[in-house]
Amino acid sequence: MISSRGALPSLCPPSRFFSNSPAFITSRYAHPSPSGLLSMDRWTGVLKVSLGPNNGGPFFRVAASLLLSHSDKALIVPSVNAIFFNGDRIEGTGNPVIERLSDSRNIAELLVSKLGDSANAWVVDASTFNGPFAVYKEFIPSVNSRGEPKRYDPHGFPASSSIVAILSKCVEEVKSLISCSVTKQMPTDVHSPASTSPTPPKTIILGFSKGGTVVNQLVTELAHLNTEPAGNSMSSEKPSSRLSQEIQDCICPISEGCLLFSISEFHYVDVGLNCTGAYLTDHTVIRKIAEHLLLYDASIRFTLHGTPRQWCDRHRPWICKEKDILRHLLEDEARRWEGKLKVTERFYFVNSPPNLQMHFEIIETMDIN
């Protein structure tokens, strides 16, 4: 059962998995293995990429489901890139639902089933785990050893720059894998993507459980896009028409500024922490987001998805309190700038007692349309 503030949202379509299970792909810097699945006009697989120099340091595990050209199996520019950030590891439950929805490849397929065949899906795991705890230290430098943020600081735009670098490396890796496979069958230029849309692809950001901290960091960076000094790769100016074709022909955002400007939706998916900071409660950040939207004639939708597991946790009451504060801040700005900022709250499994399964099952049940 789903409840929502306002009209009851329509139920999301049933899960639609591909006919074959996706191939597991590691980067050329780890164990090379057969190329990704080239069927149904999609490449699906899992890659491992590093942001360290000379590809050293910890690796990010990224599951991807990417649009392909039917004729030459080249990557195609999607209508939207959905980027999903995972949370802590939960292992050994023996629960088939939890096990299935802990698999990032399954999550990528679910996102495509919800958003449509013209979407690309990326599911990112933290590069570092301290036991079960995901530590997004590259995205949020202030996190402690358990991955809990002390603050959300936009300086240097660490989350934006990390995402751009990760996706760029993933795209190059996939192109290389496709090229090795396809050139054995036919000549093709896999480095010239076609576009499925007359406009550059939008970006949808989803944070699940602790992955919600990355959403908070990105929201903070977007709020300071016009005030925070940045390097040459960042521009606080909206992409000009002169660059529109170049940006349009990119499978994913090519710079931090392009990434932030492309974001059309933020989804908090049953987020929670064992300390405060699961949701943003800084009025200044939300106000700056609204001002940004007005300045650039843009719009963004925030959706807060939750279950009794997080929102009714008596041992962590701050989660629901922070959620309510964020919702009220967003609603206040939405009333001031009607149409620019939208907020929706969706509560799932309302009549069920809190349990771990619903925490994962929301990934399959959530309505993101």
N, C-alpha and C positions, 0 to 999 in steps of 0.2 A: 504494500500500500504506500502511496506517495501523497503527501500533503504539500501545499504550496501557499504562500501568501498571495492572495488574489485568486485568479482562475486556476482551476486544477489543471496541471500540465498533462498533455497527452503522453501515454506510455510510449517508451522508446521501442523501436522495432526489435523483433527477436534477433538473437545473435546469428551471424551468418559467417561461418568459417569457410576458408578456402578448401578445395577438394583435397589438397595435399598438405602435409605438415611442412612448415618452412624449414629450410636448411639452416644449420648452425654454421655461421661464418665467423672466423676470427680474422684479425687483420694480418697483413703480410709480416707484421713485426712479431706475431705470436706463432701459431701453428697454421700454416696455409691449409685450406681444405677446399672441396669442390665449390663451384660458383653457386650463387643464390638461386632460388626457385624462379625460373623463367616461364611462368604459366599464367594464364588468365590476365595477361597484360600487367603483371605486377612483379616486382622483385621483392622477395621477403627473406629476411635473414637477421642474424645477430652479428654485430661487429664489435671490435674492441679497439678503441683509439685512446691515445694519450695526449695531454697538453704539454708534457714535459719536453725539454730540448732533446733532439735526436730520438724522439719517440721513447724516451725513458720515463721513469716515474710510474705512478699508478694509472691503470687503464679504466676508462669508462666503458661499461657494457651497454650498447645501444641496440635495441630491437627496432627494425624498420620495415615498413610496408610502403613501397614506393611505386608510383605510376610509371608504366612503360609504354612506349610506342608499339603498336601491334605489328607494324611493318618491319622495323629494324631493331626492335628491342632496346632502343635508346631511352634513357630517362626523360620524362616529360615534366614540364613545369606544372605543378598542381594548382588547383583553385585555393587550397588552404593547406598549411602545415600545422598539424596537431602535435604538440610537444608535451609529453606526459612525464612527470617526475615521480619516481617511485619512493617508497618509504623504507622503514626498517625491514630487515629480513625476518620472516617467520618460517621456521623449518620444523619438520617432524611432527606436524599436527595430526597426520593420518586422515585429515578431512579432504575429500576429493575436490570440493568446491574451492577451498582455500588454496590447495595445491595448484589447481588449474588457473586461478586468478592471481597467483603469485608468479606465473610464467609471463615474462614481458612479451614474448612472441604472441601469446594469446591476447594480451591487452592491445597490442598493435592492431591485430585483426579486428578486435571489437570496435576500436575507434573508427576504422574504415567502414565497418558495417553501420555505424551510427551516422557518420558524416557523408558517406557516399563514395562512389568509385573514383571521383576526381580528387580525392584528398590523399595526402601523404601523412603517415603516422610515424612518430618517433617516440620510443619509450626509453627513458634514460635512468640508469641506476647510478647511485653515487660511486665515485671512484674509490672511496675509502670506507671500510666498515670496521668499527671497533666492536668485535663480537657481532651482535645483531643490529647495532646502531649505525644507520646511514649517516655519513659525515660529508656534507656538501661544502667542503672547505674552500674549493676554488670559486664557488658561487657566493659564499657568505664567509668572508675571512674571520669574522668574530666568533664562529662556532667553537664550542668546547669539544672535549674528547668524545662526547656522546652525540655530537651533531646538533646541540641546542644553541641557538643564536643569542649572543649577549645584546645585539642591536642590529638594525638594518641600516647600513651606511652606503650611500650611493657612490662614494668617492672611487673613481676609476672604473665604474660600471662593471664590476667583476662578473656578475651573472650574465649580462648581455654579451660581454666579450667571450666568456666561456662557451655559451651556447653557439655563437657564430663559429667559433673555432671547431667545436665538436661536430656540428653539422657539416661544415666544409670538409673536414677530414673524412667523415663518413661518405659523403657524396663522391669524393675522389676515389675512395676505396671501392665503392660499389661500381663506379665507372670502370675501374681497372679489372674487377672480377667479371663484369659483363663483357668487356672487350676481349678478354682471354677466352671466354666461352663462345661469343658470337662470331669472332673472326675465323673460327674453325669451320663455320657453316656458311657465312656470307660476308662480303665486305660491307662495312658500315662505319659511320662516324658517330660514336657514342658520346662525343663531347659537344654536340650541337643540339641541345634540348629544344623541343617544340613546346609551345604554350597552349594550354587548354582554355585560357581565359584572356580577354583583352586587357585585364588589369593585373598588376603584380599580386602574387598570392598573399592572402591574409594569414595571420598566425593565431592559433588558439593555444593558450597555455593552461595546462591542467596539473595541479599538485595533489597527490594522494598521500594522506597521512603526513609523515614528516616532509614529504615533497612539497607540502604547502609553504614551507619556509622559503623555497625558491620563488614561489609566486609572490610572497611578501617582498622579497628582495627586488624582483623585477618591477613590481608596482612602485616601490620606492625610487628605483632608477628612472622609471618613466616620469615620475613626478618632478624629478630634478633634471630632466633632459635639457631644459633651457637655462639652467643656472649653474650646473656643475661643470668646471673646466674638464676638458677631455683631450685625448691625444688626436692624432691626425685621422684615425679611423672612425672617430665619432664626429657627427655633425648634428647640431641642434636645429638645423634647418630642415624643413620638410623636403623630401626628395623632389627635385624639380622635374618638369616635363622633359627637359633635355636628357635626363638620366632614366626616364621611365622605361624605355625599351630595354636598356641594359639591365635594370632591376627586374623587369618582367621576365627576361630570359634566364634568370637565375632560379634554380630549383629551390633554394632556401636563401634567407637574408644574407647579404654580403658584408654588412657592417653592423655595429651595435645600434647606430641610429636607425638604419633600415629595419632592423628587428623590432625595435621599440615602436616605430611608427606603424609597423604592419600588424601589431597586436589588436585584435578586434574583440577578444573574449578572454576573461580570466575565470577559471573554475577551481574552487576549493572543494576537494573531494574527501569528505570525512577526515579533515585534518585534525591534528592534535599533537601535543607535546606533554612531557612530564614536568614542564615548567611553563611560565607565561611566554607569549610570543607566537602562539599558533596562528593568530589573526592579527592584522594590523589594527592599531587603535589610535594612530596618530592623525588627528584632525587636519594638521597642516599638509600631510601627504595627500589625503583624499581631496582637500581643497585644491591643491596644485594639479592633481589629475584633472579635475573639472575645468580648471583654467586652461590647461593644455588642450583639452578637447574643444573648448570654445575658440582658442587662438587658431587652431588648425582645422576647424570645421570637421572634426572627427567624432566618432562615437565608440564607446566601449561598453560591453555587457559583463557584469560580475554575477556569477551564480554560486551560491553557497549550498553545497550538497552535504547532507549529514544523516547520521543514524543515531539511535539511542546509545550505541556503543561509545560515541564521543560526546554528543550533546546532552546526554542524561547521566554522565559519569559523576557520581556523588563524591568520588575521591579526587576528581580534577574539575572542580566547578568553574575554574577560570576559563575553560575551553568555551563553554556556552556563553559565559559573560562576555568574553572577547568577541565571540561571533555576533552577539546582539549589538555590541558597541559598533563594530564595523558595519553591520547592516544599517543601523540608524545613521551613521555618518554618510554612507552611500545614498540612503534615501533622502537625506536632507539636501545633498548636492544634486540629486536627480530632480528634486522638485524645483530647485533654482534654475537648472539648465535642462529643461524638459526635452527629451529626445537625444541628448548628448550622452548621458550616462544612465544606464539601466541596471537594476539589481533585482535578483530573484533568489528566494530561499526555498529549497526543496528538502523535505524531511521524508525519509524512506523507512519502511518497516516500523511504522509508528506504533502499532499495537503489539510489537514483539519485545520480549525482554532483551536487554543488551547482550550480545555475544560476539565472538571473534569472527564467525562466518559472515555476519551481515556487514562487518567492516570491509571485507573483500568483495562481497556480493554486490555492493553498491557500484562497483566498477562496471558490472554487467547491467545493472538495473537503471543507472542514472540516465536522465533525459538531458541531452546536451543540444537538442535542436531548438 
